[in-house]
């Protein structure tokens, strides 16, 4: 990013790091997902007995089920009892988004609220190139933001004269379009 702003300026590394972090979190919010992986435990309420959607998932450490709704997760599933889908997500550098009972699995998912507890690595296995480029574009814009008071670019860009900055850079939007998640309702 420094090459896009001021390659010789080493005194502002802390500022640049903060701007990149802010741009990354803005992209996560805009896309409705995050592009880094973190080890966490999350809870799910399956709709069906053999499949449920999960947040972006890199790997599973443990999957346990509460079979009677008492919030005691008494059933620990073996990795041979479920499949992560889409099957080839890891090969494509993408996260898994569903968990399905294997054809010869020993169990089925119970539809109890918070009936399944998944511990593992959530997020993306690596930041996609398009998301990285969008982050750099957005960070460069944010770094220059102090010279655009009230969202007005005094230089006017290519058009000459001052012009209002758009809420989100159109190139950033285009780079992120394929990664945006639209969620309907929440529990």
C-alpha positions as a LaTeX table, in Angstrom:
\begin{tabular}{lrrr}
\hline
Residue & $x$ (\AA) & $y$ (\AA) & $z$ (\AA) \\
\hline
Unk1 & 0.00 & 0.00 & 0.00 \\
Unk2 & 2.87 & 2.38 & 0.76 \\
Unk3 & 3.86 & 2.27 & $-2.91$ \\
Unk4 & 0.44 & 3.66 & $-3.77$ \\
Unk5 & 0.69 & 6.49 & $-1.25$ \\
Unk6 & 4.24 & 7.38 & $-0.33$ \\
Unk7 & 6.82 & 4.61 & $-0.71$ \\
Unk8 & 9.57 & 6.52 & 1.08 \\
Unk9 & 7.46 & 7.50 & 4.09 \\
Unk10 & 8.38 & 5.06 & 6.88 \\
Unk11 & 7.25 & 7.34 & 9.70 \\
Unk12 & 3.59 & 6.54 & 9.20 \\
Unk13 & 3.66 & 2.73 & 9.25 \\
Unk14 & 1.36 & 2.64 & 12.29 \\
Unk15 & $-1.13$ & 4.87 & 10.48 \\
Unk16 & $-0.96$ & 2.70 & 7.36 \\
Unk17 & $-1.53$ & $-0.45$ & 9.40 \\
Unk18 & $-4.56$ & 1.13 & 11.06 \\
Unk19 & $-5.95$ & 2.24 & 7.68 \\
Unk20 & $-5.48$ & $-1.25$ & 6.19 \\
Unk21 & $-7.18$ & $-2.80$ & 9.23 \\
Unk22 & $-10.09$ & $-0.34$ & 8.91 \\
Unk23 & $-10.41$ & $-1.11$ & 5.19 \\
Unk24 & $-10.36$ & $-4.85$ & 5.91 \\
Unk25 & $-13.11$ & $-4.59$ & 8.51 \\
Unk26 & $-15.18$ & $-2.37$ & 6.18 \\
Unk27 & $-14.89$ & $-5.03$ & 3.46 \\
Unk28 & $-15.89$ & $-7.76$ & 5.93 \\
Unk29 & $-18.97$ & $-5.72$ & 6.87 \\
Unk30 & $-19.84$ & $-4.92$ & 3.27 \\
Unk31 & $-19.51$ & $-8.55$ & 2.19 \\
Unk32 & $-21.23$ & $-10.01$ & 5.26 \\
Unk33 & $-18.30$ & $-12.36$ & 5.93 \\
Unk34 & $-14.70$ & $-12.15$ & 7.01 \\
Unk35 & $-11.66$ & $-13.09$ & 5.00 \\
Unk36 & $-9.38$ & $-14.23$ & 7.80 \\
Unk37 & $-9.65$ & $-17.46$ & 9.78 \\
Unk38 & $-10.11$ & $-17.64$ & 13.56 \\
Unk39 & $-10.63$ & $-20.58$ & 15.90 \\
Unk40 & $-14.07$ & $-20.34$ & 17.49 \\
Unk41 & $-17.06$ & $-22.29$ & 18.70 \\
Unk42 & $-20.42$ & $-21.54$ & 17.06 \\
Unk43 & $-23.93$ & $-22.87$ & 17.56 \\
Unk44 & $-26.50$ & $-23.79$ & 14.91 \\
Unk45 & $-30.14$ & $-24.76$ & 14.69 \\
Unk46 & $-30.47$ & $-27.27$ & 11.83 \\
Unk47 & $-33.63$ & $-27.09$ & 9.70 \\
Unk48 & $-33.31$ & $-30.60$ & 8.31 \\
Unk49 & $-32.13$ & $-33.92$ & 9.64 \\
Unk50 & $-29.27$ & $-34.33$ & 7.19 \\
Unk51 & $-27.95$ & $-30.85$ & 6.26 \\
Unk52 & $-27.49$ & $-27.37$ & 7.66 \\
Unk53 & $-25.78$ & $-24.15$ & 6.61 \\
Unk54 & $-22.78$ & $-22.86$ & 8.52 \\
Unk55 & $-20.80$ & $-19.65$ & 8.49 \\
Unk56 & $-17.68$ & $-19.74$ & 6.30 \\
Unk57 & $-15.72$ & $-22.68$ & 7.68 \\
Unk58 & $-12.12$ & $-23.75$ & 7.05 \\
Unk59 & $-11.98$ & $-26.84$ & 9.28 \\
Unk60 & $-13.81$ & $-28.60$ & 12.10 \\
Unk61 & $-12.14$ & $-29.50$ & 15.37 \\
Unk62 & $-15.29$ & $-31.00$ & 16.90 \\
Unk63 & $-18.98$ & $-31.31$ & 16.11 \\
Unk64 & $-21.29$ & $-32.11$ & 19.01 \\
Unk65 & $-25.07$ & $-32.34$ & 19.21 \\
Unk66 & $-27.62$ & $-31.61$ & 21.92 \\
Unk67 & $-30.19$ & $-34.31$ & 21.27 \\
Unk68 & $-32.77$ & $-33.36$ & 23.90 \\
Unk69 & $-32.61$ & $-29.55$ & 24.01 \\
Unk70 & $-31.02$ & $-29.25$ & 27.45 \\
Unk71 & $-27.88$ & $-27.48$ & 26.11 \\
Unk72 & $-25.71$ & $-30.41$ & 27.11 \\
Unk73 & $-23.92$ & $-31.56$ & 24.00 \\
Unk74 & $-23.86$ & $-35.25$ & 24.75 \\
Unk75 & $-23.24$ & $-36.63$ & 21.25 \\
Unk76 & $-19.81$ & $-36.14$ & 19.68 \\
Unk77 & $-19.76$ & $-36.88$ & 15.96 \\
Unk78 & $-16.78$ & $-38.55$ & 14.29 \\
Unk79 & $-15.45$ & $-36.89$ & 11.13 \\
Unk80 & $-16.77$ & $-39.94$ & 9.24 \\
Unk81 & $-20.34$ & $-39.07$ & 10.30 \\
Unk82 & $-20.49$ & $-35.79$ & 8.34 \\
Unk83 & $-19.21$ & $-34.16$ & 5.16 \\
Unk84 & $-18.22$ & $-30.54$ & 4.68 \\
Unk85 & $-19.68$ & $-28.97$ & 1.53 \\
Unk86 & $-19.07$ & $-27.89$ & $-1.14$ \\
Unk87 & $-16.80$ & $-30.91$ & $-1.40$ \\
Unk88 & $-13.99$ & $-29.21$ & $-3.32$ \\
Unk89 & $-14.03$ & $-25.89$ & $-1.47$ \\
Unk90 & $-10.55$ & $-26.36$ & 0.01 \\
Unk91 & $-9.08$ & $-27.14$ & $-3.42$ \\
Unk92 & $-10.53$ & $-23.88$ & $-4.73$ \\
Unk93 & $-9.33$ & $-21.80$ & $-1.77$ \\
Unk94 & $-12.89$ & $-21.27$ & $-0.54$ \\
Unk95 & $-14.60$ & $-22.02$ & 2.76 \\
Unk96 & $-17.13$ & $-24.76$ & 3.44 \\
Unk97 & $-20.68$ & $-23.47$ & 3.92 \\
Unk98 & $-22.70$ & $-26.60$ & 4.78 \\
Unk99 & $-22.43$ & $-29.73$ & 6.88 \\
Unk100 & $-24.21$ & $-32.88$ & 5.72 \\
Unk101 & $-24.69$ & $-36.28$ & 7.30 \\
Unk102 & $-22.67$ & $-38.92$ & 5.41 \\
Unk103 & $-24.76$ & $-41.52$ & 3.56 \\
Unk104 & $-23.89$ & $-44.16$ & 6.13 \\
Unk105 & $-23.59$ & $-41.80$ & 9.07 \\
Unk106 & $-24.68$ & $-42.96$ & 12.50 \\
Unk107 & $-26.68$ & $-39.84$ & 13.42 \\
Unk108 & $-28.97$ & $-37.14$ & 12.12 \\
Unk109 & $-29.26$ & $-33.51$ & 13.10 \\
Unk110 & $-31.96$ & $-32.65$ & 15.62 \\
Unk111 & $-33.81$ & $-29.39$ & 14.99 \\
Unk112 & $-33.39$ & $-28.12$ & 18.58 \\
Unk113 & $-32.43$ & $-24.47$ & 19.01 \\
Unk114 & $-28.65$ & $-24.34$ & 19.22 \\
Unk115 & $-28.78$ & $-28.11$ & 18.70 \\
Unk116 & $-25.35$ & $-28.36$ & 17.09 \\
Unk117 & $-22.08$ & $-26.96$ & 18.39 \\
Unk118 & $-19.22$ & $-26.64$ & 15.91 \\
Unk119 & $-15.70$ & $-25.83$ & 17.06 \\
Unk120 & $-13.16$ & $-25.08$ & 14.38 \\
Unk121 & $-11.58$ & $-22.49$ & 12.16 \\
Unk122 & $-14.14$ & $-20.05$ & 10.74 \\
Unk123 & $-13.52$ & $-17.56$ & 7.94 \\
Unk124 & $-11.55$ & $-18.04$ & 4.72 \\
Unk125 & $-8.44$ & $-20.18$ & 4.27 \\
Unk126 & $-6.68$ & $-17.29$ & 2.46 \\
Unk127 & $-7.65$ & $-13.83$ & 1.28 \\
Unk128 & $-8.76$ & $-13.96$ & $-2.39$ \\
Unk129 & $-6.72$ & $-11.77$ & $-4.76$ \\
Unk130 & $-9.73$ & $-9.61$ & $-5.67$ \\
Unk131 & $-10.48$ & $-8.94$ & $-1.98$ \\
Unk132 & $-6.84$ & $-8.06$ & $-1.34$ \\
Unk133 & $-6.84$ & $-5.60$ & $-4.25$ \\
Unk134 & $-10.12$ & $-4.07$ & $-3.05$ \\
Unk135 & $-8.58$ & $-3.64$ & 0.39 \\
Unk136 & $-5.55$ & $-1.86$ & $-1.04$ \\
Unk137 & $-7.75$ & 0.48 & $-3.11$ \\
Unk138 & $-9.98$ & 1.23 & $-0.14$ \\
Unk139 & $-7.02$ & 1.72 & 2.22 \\
Unk140 & $-5.34$ & 4.14 & $-0.19$ \\
Unk141 & $-8.58$ & 6.10 & $-0.36$ \\
Unk142 & $-8.95$ & 6.14 & 3.42 \\
Unk143 & $-5.33$ & 7.25 & 3.86 \\
Unk144 & $-5.99$ & 10.24 & 1.60 \\
Unk145 & $-9.37$ & 11.00 & 3.21 \\
Unk146 & $-8.08$ & 13.81 & 5.46 \\
Unk147 & $-7.46$ & 15.90 & 2.33 \\
Unk148 & $-11.12$ & 15.46 & 1.29 \\
Unk149 & $-13.06$ & 17.34 & 3.98 \\
Unk150 & $-16.77$ & 16.53 & 4.19 \\
Unk151 & $-16.35$ & 13.85 & 1.51 \\
Unk152 & $-15.49$ & 16.42 & $-1.18$ \\
Unk153 & $-12.38$ & 15.79 & $-3.28$ \\
Unk154 & $-10.93$ & 19.26 & $-3.91$ \\
Unk155 & $-8.76$ & 18.00 & $-6.78$ \\
Unk156 & $-11.81$ & 16.87 & $-8.71$ \\
Unk157 & $-10.03$ & 13.80 & $-10.07$ \\
Unk158 & $-10.24$ & 13.43 & $-13.85$ \\
Unk159 & $-13.13$ & 15.85 & $-14.22$ \\
Unk160 & $-11.54$ & 18.99 & $-12.79$ \\
Unk161 & $-13.25$ & 20.98 & $-10.04$ \\
Unk162 & $-14.32$ & 19.54 & $-6.70$ \\
Unk163 & $-16.54$ & 16.47 & $-6.64$ \\
Unk164 & $-18.26$ & 14.42 & $-3.96$ \\
Unk165 & $-16.73$ & 11.05 & $-3.14$ \\
Unk166 & $-19.08$ & 8.06 & $-3.64$ \\
Unk167 & $-20.00$ & 6.01 & $-0.54$ \\
Unk168 & $-18.06$ & 3.02 & $-1.91$ \\
Unk169 & $-15.55$ & 3.12 & $-4.73$ \\
Unk170 & $-17.14$ & 1.50 & $-7.83$ \\
Unk171 & $-13.99$ & $-0.54$ & $-8.52$ \\
Unk172 & $-14.02$ & $-1.84$ & $-4.95$ \\
Unk173 & $-17.70$ & $-2.80$ & $-5.33$ \\
Unk174 & $-16.96$ & $-4.63$ & $-8.56$ \\
Unk175 & $-14.02$ & $-6.52$ & $-7.06$ \\
Unk176 & $-16.14$ & $-7.60$ & $-4.08$ \\
Unk177 & $-19.38$ & $-8.43$ & $-5.92$ \\
Unk178 & $-18.68$ & $-12.17$ & $-6.16$ \\
Unk179 & $-17.88$ & $-12.40$ & $-2.43$ \\
Unk180 & $-20.88$ & $-10.58$ & $-1.01$ \\
Unk181 & $-23.36$ & $-12.62$ & 1.05 \\
Unk182 & $-26.98$ & $-11.58$ & 1.41 \\
Unk183 & $-28.65$ & $-12.99$ & 4.49 \\
Unk184 & $-32.39$ & $-13.08$ & 4.97 \\
Unk185 & $-33.52$ & $-12.94$ & 8.58 \\
Unk186 & $-31.44$ & $-13.93$ & 11.56 \\
Unk187 & $-31.92$ & $-15.96$ & 14.69 \\
\hline
\end{tabular}
